[in-house]
Amino acid sequence: MITPALLIIPLVHFAGRKMEHPRVKGVLQTVVVASAGLLLAAAIPLARDALTDPVTIAIAVVSLVVLLTTTIDTLWIILALGVGGRRAYEPPLGPFGGLSTPPDFQGSKIDVRNS
């Protein structure tokens, strides 16, 4: 995978000097559209596998809306929705602190007479 990175550096240098040429503009626009298509083609199967329940769909929709409508950095959106997703999948603690029944304290009595 290092070959495309090594090839892109001379290409960017060449394109920077010839950017006003119509053919160079056309080639660079085509490369941008092709790379966007490749990203979309890779994202669709990932989304099908990841978006399996209402919580993950809600997280995806909220993150898309926030990304498109605000200037908040992506890192903060990922962190906030990660915490929200964790809280959504966290089991409720209930009246006994996560235990299904109250703790049994009868066996833990200490007999001070035999000490």
TIRO-2110 file (N, C-alpha, C; in Angstrom, 1 decimal):
// TIRO-2110
0.8, -1.2, 0.0, N, 1, A
0.0, 0.0, 0.0, CA, 1, A
0.9, 1.3, 0.0, C, 1, A
2.2, 1.1, 0.0, N, 2, A
3.0, 2.3, 0.0, CA, 2, A
3.2, 2.9, -1.4, C, 2, A
3.0, 2.1, -2.4, N, 3, A
3.2, 2.6, -3.8, CA, 3, A
2.3, 3.7, -4.1, C, 3, A
0.9, 3.7, -3.9, N, 4, A
0.1, 4.8, -4.2, CA, 4, A
0.5, 6.1, -3.5, C, 4, A
1.0, 6.0, -2.2, N, 5, A
1.4, 7.1, -1.5, CA, 5, A
2.7, 7.7, -2.1, C, 5, A
3.6, 6.9, -2.6, N, 6, A
4.8, 7.4, -3.2, CA, 6, A
4.5, 8.0, -4.6, C, 6, A
3.5, 7.5, -5.2, N, 7, A
3.1, 8.1, -6.6, CA, 7, A
2.3, 9.4, -6.4, C, 7, A
1.6, 9.6, -5.4, N, 8, A
0.8, 10.8, -5.2, CA, 8, A
1.6, 12.0, -5.0, C, 8, A
2.7, 11.9, -4.4, N, 9, A
3.6, 13.1, -4.1, CA, 9, A
4.0, 13.8, -5.4, C, 9, A
4.6, 13.0, -6.3, N, 10, A
5.0, 13.7, -7.6, CA, 10, A
3.8, 14.2, -8.4, C, 10, A
2.6, 13.5, -8.3, N, 11, A
1.4, 13.9, -9.0, CA, 11, A
0.9, 15.2, -8.4, C, 11, A
0.9, 15.4, -7.1, N, 12, A
0.4, 16.6, -6.5, CA, 12, A
1.4, 17.8, -6.8, C, 12, A
2.7, 17.5, -6.9, N, 13, A
3.6, 18.5, -7.3, CA, 13, A
3.4, 19.0, -8.7, C, 13, A
3.2, 18.0, -9.6, N, 14, A
2.9, 18.3, -11.0, CA, 14, A
1.6, 19.1, -11.1, C, 14, A
0.6, 18.6, -10.4, N, 15, A
-0.8, 19.2, -10.6, CA, 15, A
-0.8, 20.6, -10.0, C, 15, A
0.0, 20.8, -9.0, N, 16, A
0.1, 22.2, -8.4, CA, 16, A
0.6, 23.2, -9.4, C, 16, A
1.5, 22.8, -10.2, N, 17, A
2.1, 23.8, -11.2, CA, 17, A
1.2, 23.9, -12.4, C, 17, A
0.5, 22.9, -12.7, N, 18, A
-0.4, 22.9, -13.9, CA, 18, A
-1.9, 23.0, -13.6, C, 18, A
-2.2, 23.5, -12.5, N, 19, A
-3.6, 23.4, -12.0, CA, 19, A
-4.6, 24.2, -12.9, C, 19, A
-4.1, 25.2, -13.6, N, 20, A
-5.0, 26.0, -14.5, CA, 20, A
-5.3, 25.4, -15.8, C, 20, A
-4.5, 24.4, -16.2, N, 21, A
-4.7, 23.7, -17.4, CA, 21, A
-6.0, 22.9, -17.4, C, 21, A
-6.9, 23.0, -18.4, N, 22, A
-8.2, 22.4, -18.4, CA, 22, A
-8.1, 20.8, -18.2, C, 22, A
-7.2, 20.2, -18.9, N, 23, A
-7.1, 18.8, -18.8, CA, 23, A
-6.7, 18.3, -17.4, C, 23, A
-5.8, 19.1, -16.7, N, 24, A
-5.4, 18.7, -15.4, CA, 24, A
-6.6, 18.9, -14.4, C, 24, A
-7.3, 20.0, -14.6, N, 25, A
-8.5, 20.2, -13.8, CA, 25, A
-9.5, 19.0, -13.9, C, 25, A
-9.7, 18.6, -15.2, N, 26, A
-10.6, 17.5, -15.5, CA, 26, A
-10.2, 16.2, -14.8, C, 26, A
-8.9, 15.9, -14.9, N, 27, A
-8.3, 14.7, -14.3, CA, 27, A
-8.5, 14.7, -12.8, C, 27, A
-8.1, 15.8, -12.2, N, 28, A
-8.3, 15.9, -10.7, CA, 28, A
-9.7, 15.8, -10.3, C, 28, A
-10.6, 16.4, -11.0, N, 29, A
-12.1, 16.3, -10.6, CA, 29, A
-12.5, 14.9, -10.8, C, 29, A
-12.0, 14.2, -11.8, N, 30, A
-12.4, 12.8, -12.0, CA, 30, A
-11.8, 11.9, -10.8, C, 30, A
-10.6, 12.2, -10.4, N, 31, A
-10.0, 11.5, -9.3, CA, 31, A
-10.8, 11.7, -8.0, C, 31, A
-11.3, 12.9, -7.8, N, 32, A
-12.1, 13.2, -6.6, CA, 32, A
-13.4, 12.5, -6.6, C, 32, A
-14.1, 12.5, -7.8, N, 33, A
-15.3, 11.8, -7.9, CA, 33, A
-15.1, 10.2, -7.7, C, 33, A
-14.1, 9.7, -8.3, N, 34, A
-13.8, 8.3, -8.2, CA, 34, A
-13.5, 7.9, -6.8, C, 34, A
-12.7, 8.7, -6.1, N, 35, A
-12.4, 8.3, -4.7, CA, 35, A
-13.6, 8.4, -3.8, C, 35, A
-14.5, 9.4, -4.1, N, 36, A
-15.8, 9.5, -3.3, CA, 36, A
-16.6, 8.2, -3.6, C, 36, A
-16.7, 7.8, -4.8, N, 37, A
-17.4, 6.6, -5.1, CA, 37, A
-16.9, 5.3, -4.5, C, 37, A
-15.5, 5.2, -4.4, N, 38, A
-14.9, 4.1, -3.7, CA, 38, A
-15.2, 4.1, -2.2, C, 38, A
-15.2, 5.3, -1.6, N, 39, A
-15.5, 5.4, -0.2, CA, 39, A
-17.0, 5.0, 0.1, C, 39, A
-17.9, 5.5, -0.8, N, 40, A
-19.3, 5.1, -0.6, CA, 40, A
-19.5, 3.6, -0.8, C, 40, A
-18.8, 3.0, -1.8, N, 41, A
-18.9, 1.6, -2.0, CA, 41, A
-18.4, 0.8, -0.9, C, 41, A
-17.4, 1.3, -0.2, N, 42, A
-16.9, 0.6, 1.0, CA, 42, A
-17.8, 0.8, 2.2, C, 42, A
-18.4, 2.0, 2.3, N, 43, A
-19.2, 2.4, 3.5, CA, 43, A
-20.6, 1.6, 3.5, C, 43, A
-21.1, 1.4, 2.4, N, 44, A
-22.5, 0.8, 2.4, CA, 44, A
-22.5, -0.6, 3.0, C, 44, A
-21.6, -1.6, 2.7, N, 45, A
-21.6, -2.8, 3.4, CA, 45, A
-21.3, -2.7, 4.9, C, 45, A
-20.4, -1.8, 5.2, N, 46, A
-20.1, -1.6, 6.7, CA, 46, A
-21.4, -1.1, 7.4, C, 46, A
-22.1, -0.2, 6.8, N, 47, A
-23.3, 0.3, 7.4, CA, 47, A
-24.4, -0.8, 7.5, C, 47, A
-24.5, -1.6, 6.5, N, 48, A
-25.5, -2.7, 6.6, CA, 48, A
-25.2, -3.7, 7.8, C, 48, A
-23.9, -3.9, 8.0, N, 49, A
-23.5, -4.8, 9.1, CA, 49, A
-23.6, -4.1, 10.5, C, 49, A
-23.4, -2.8, 10.5, N, 50, A
-23.3, -2.1, 11.8, CA, 50, A
-24.7, -1.6, 12.3, C, 50, A
-25.5, -1.2, 11.4, N, 51, A
-26.8, -0.6, 11.8, CA, 51, A
-27.8, -1.7, 11.9, C, 51, A
-27.9, -2.3, 13.0, N, 52, A
-28.7, -3.5, 13.2, CA, 52, A
-29.9, -3.3, 14.2, C, 52, A
-29.9, -2.2, 15.0, N, 53, A
-30.9, -2.0, 15.9, CA, 53, A
-31.2, -0.5, 16.0, C, 53, A
-32.3, -0.1, 16.7, N, 54, A
-32.7, 1.3, 16.7, CA, 54, A
-31.6, 2.2, 17.4, C, 54, A
-30.9, 1.7, 18.3, N, 55, A
-29.9, 2.6, 19.0, CA, 55, A
-28.8, 2.9, 18.0, C, 55, A
-28.3, 2.0, 17.3, N, 56, A
-27.2, 2.3, 16.3, CA, 56, A
-27.7, 3.1, 15.2, C, 56, A
-28.9, 2.9, 14.8, N, 57, A
-29.5, 3.8, 13.7, CA, 57, A
-29.6, 5.2, 14.2, C, 57, A
-30.1, 5.4, 15.4, N, 58, A
-30.2, 6.7, 16.0, CA, 58, A
-28.9, 7.4, 16.2, C, 58, A
-27.9, 6.6, 16.6, N, 59, A
-26.5, 7.2, 16.7, CA, 59, A
-26.0, 7.7, 15.3, C, 59, A
-26.2, 6.9, 14.3, N, 60, A
-25.8, 7.2, 13.0, CA, 60, A
-26.5, 8.5, 12.5, C, 60, A
-27.8, 8.5, 12.7, N, 61, A
-28.6, 9.7, 12.2, CA, 61, A
-28.2, 11.0, 12.9, C, 61, A
-28.1, 10.9, 14.3, N, 62, A
-27.7, 12.0, 15.1, CA, 62, A
-26.3, 12.5, 14.7, C, 62, A
-25.4, 11.6, 14.5, N, 63, A
-24.0, 12.0, 14.1, CA, 63, A
-24.0, 12.7, 12.7, C, 63, A
-24.8, 12.2, 11.8, N, 64, A
-24.8, 12.7, 10.5, CA, 64, A
-25.4, 14.1, 10.5, C, 64, A
-26.5, 14.3, 11.3, N, 65, A
-27.1, 15.6, 11.4, CA, 65, A
-26.2, 16.6, 12.0, C, 65, A
-25.5, 16.2, 13.1, N, 66, A
-24.6, 17.1, 13.8, CA, 66, A
-23.4, 17.5, 12.9, C, 66, A
-22.9, 16.5, 12.1, N, 67, A
-21.8, 16.8, 11.2, CA, 67, A
-22.2, 17.7, 10.1, C, 67, A
-23.4, 17.6, 9.6, N, 68, A
-23.8, 18.4, 8.5, CA, 68, A
-24.3, 19.8, 8.9, C, 68, A
-24.7, 20.0, 10.1, N, 69, A
-25.3, 21.3, 10.5, CA, 69, A
-24.5, 22.1, 11.4, C, 69, A
-23.4, 21.6, 12.0, N, 70, A
-22.6, 22.3, 12.9, CA, 70, A
-21.1, 22.3, 12.5, C, 70, A
-20.3, 23.0, 13.2, N, 71, A
-18.8, 23.0, 13.0, CA, 71, A
-18.1, 22.3, 14.1, C, 71, A
-18.8, 21.5, 14.8, N, 72, A
-18.2, 20.7, 15.9, CA, 72, A
-17.2, 19.7, 15.3, C, 72, A
-16.0, 19.6, 16.0, N, 73, A
-15.0, 18.7, 15.5, CA, 73, A
-15.5, 17.2, 15.6, C, 73, A
-15.1, 16.4, 14.6, N, 74, A
-15.5, 15.0, 14.6, CA, 74, A
-15.2, 14.2, 15.8, C, 74, A
-14.0, 14.5, 16.4, N, 75, A
-13.6, 13.8, 17.6, CA, 75, A
-14.6, 13.9, 18.7, C, 75, A
-15.1, 15.1, 18.9, N, 76, A
-16.1, 15.4, 20.0, CA, 76, A
-17.4, 14.7, 19.7, C, 76, A
-17.8, 14.6, 18.5, N, 77, A
-19.1, 13.9, 18.1, CA, 77, A
-18.9, 12.4, 18.4, C, 77, A
-17.8, 11.9, 18.0, N, 78, A
-17.5, 10.4, 18.2, CA, 78, A
-17.5, 10.1, 19.7, C, 78, A
-16.8, 11.0, 20.5, N, 79, A
-16.8, 10.7, 21.9, CA, 79, A
-18.1, 10.8, 22.6, C, 79, A
-18.9, 11.9, 22.2, N, 80, A
-20.2, 12.1, 22.9, CA, 80, A
-21.2, 10.9, 22.5, C, 80, A
-21.2, 10.6, 21.2, N, 81, A
-22.1, 9.5, 20.9, CA, 81, A
-21.6, 8.1, 21.3, C, 81, A
-20.3, 8.0, 21.5, N, 82, A
-19.8, 6.7, 22.1, CA, 82, A
-20.3, 6.6, 23.5, C, 82, A
-20.2, 7.7, 24.3, N, 83, A
-20.7, 7.6, 25.7, CA, 83, A
-22.2, 7.4, 25.7, C, 83, A
-22.9, 8.1, 24.8, N, 84, A
-24.4, 7.9, 24.7, CA, 84, A
-24.7, 6.4, 24.3, C, 84, A
-24.0, 5.8, 23.4, N, 85, A
-24.2, 4.4, 23.1, CA, 85, A
-23.9, 3.5, 24.2, C, 85, A
-22.9, 3.8, 24.9, N, 86, A
-22.5, 3.0, 26.1, CA, 86, A
-23.6, 3.0, 27.1, C, 86, A
-24.2, 4.2, 27.4, N, 87, A
-25.2, 4.4, 28.3, CA, 87, A
-26.5, 3.7, 27.9, C, 87, A
-26.7, 3.6, 26.6, N, 88, A
-27.9, 3.0, 26.0, CA, 88, A
-27.9, 1.5, 26.2, C, 88, A
-26.7, 0.9, 26.1, N, 89, A
-26.6, -0.6, 26.3, CA, 89, A
-26.3, -1.0, 27.7, C, 89, A
-26.1, -0.1, 28.6, N, 90, A
-25.8, -0.4, 30.0, CA, 90, A
-27.1, -1.0, 30.7, C, 90, A
-26.9, -2.1, 31.3, N, 91, A
-28.1, -2.6, 32.0, CA, 91, A
-28.5, -1.7, 33.2, C, 91, A
-29.8, -1.6, 33.4, N, 92, A
-30.3, -0.8, 34.6, CA, 92, A
-29.8, -1.5, 35.9, C, 92, A
-29.5, -0.6, 36.9, N, 93, A
-29.0, -1.2, 38.1, CA, 93, A
-30.1, -1.7, 39.0, C, 93, A
-31.3, -1.1, 39.0, N, 94, A
-32.4, -1.6, 39.8, CA, 94, A
-32.3, -1.3, 41.2, C, 94, A
-33.2, -1.8, 42.1, N, 95, A
-33.2, -1.4, 43.5, CA, 95, A
-32.1, -2.0, 44.3, C, 95, A
-31.4, -3.1, 43.8, N, 96, A
-30.4, -3.8, 44.6, CA, 96, A
-29.0, -3.6, 44.0, C, 96, A
-28.8, -2.5, 43.3, N, 97, A
-27.5, -2.2, 42.8, CA, 97, A
-27.0, -3.2, 41.7, C, 97, A
-27.8, -3.7, 40.9, N, 98, A
-27.4, -4.6, 39.8, CA, 98, A
-27.7, -6.0, 40.2, C, 98, A
-28.0, -6.3, 41.4, N, 99, A
-28.3, -7.7, 41.8, CA, 99, A
-29.7, -8.0, 41.6, C, 99, A
-30.1, -9.2, 41.3, N, 100, A
-31.5, -9.5, 41.0, CA, 100, A
-32.2, -9.7, 42.3, C, 100, A
-31.6, -10.0, 43.4, N, 101, A
-32.2, -10.2, 44.7, CA, 101, A
-31.4, -9.5, 45.7, C, 101, A
-32.0, -9.2, 46.9, N, 102, A
-31.3, -8.5, 47.9, CA, 102, A
-30.2, -9.4, 48.5, C, 102, A
-29.0, -8.8, 48.9, N, 103, A
-28.0, -9.6, 49.4, CA, 103, A
-28.4, -10.4, 50.7, C, 103, A
-27.8, -11.6, 50.8, N, 104, A
-28.1, -12.4, 52.0, CA, 104, A
-27.0, -12.2, 53.1, C, 104, A
-27.4, -11.5, 54.1, N, 105, A
-26.5, -11.2, 55.2, CA, 105, A
-26.6, -12.2, 56.4, C, 105, A
-27.4, -13.2, 56.3, N, 106, A
-27.6, -14.1, 57.4, CA, 106, A
-26.3, -15.0, 57.7, C, 106, A
-25.6, -15.4, 56.7, N, 107, A
-24.4, -16.2, 56.8, CA, 107, A
-23.2, -15.4, 57.2, C, 107, A
-23.3, -14.1, 57.3, N, 108, A
-22.1, -13.3, 57.6, CA, 108, A
-22.0, -12.8, 59.0, C, 108, A
-22.9, -13.4, 59.9, N, 109, A
-22.9, -13.0, 61.3, CA, 109, A
-21.6, -13.4, 62.0, C, 109, A
-21.0, -12.6, 62.8, N, 110, A
-19.8, -12.9, 63.5, CA, 110, A
-20.2, -13.2, 65.0, C, 110, A
-19.7, -14.3, 65.4, N, 111, A
-20.0, -14.8, 66.8, CA, 111, A
-18.8, -14.3, 67.7, C, 111, A
-19.1, -13.3, 68.5, N, 112, A
-18.0, -12.7, 69.3, CA, 112, A
-17.8, -13.5, 70.6, C, 112, A
-18.7, -14.4, 71.0, N, 113, A
-18.6, -15.2, 72.2, CA, 113, A
-17.5, -16.2, 72.1, C, 113, A
-17.2, -16.8, 71.0, N, 114, A
-16.2, -17.8, 70.8, CA, 114, A
-14.8, -17.3, 70.5, C, 114, A
-14.6, -16.0, 70.4, N, 115, A
-13.3, -15.4, 70.0, CA, 115, A
-12.4, -15.4, 71.1, C, 115, A
END
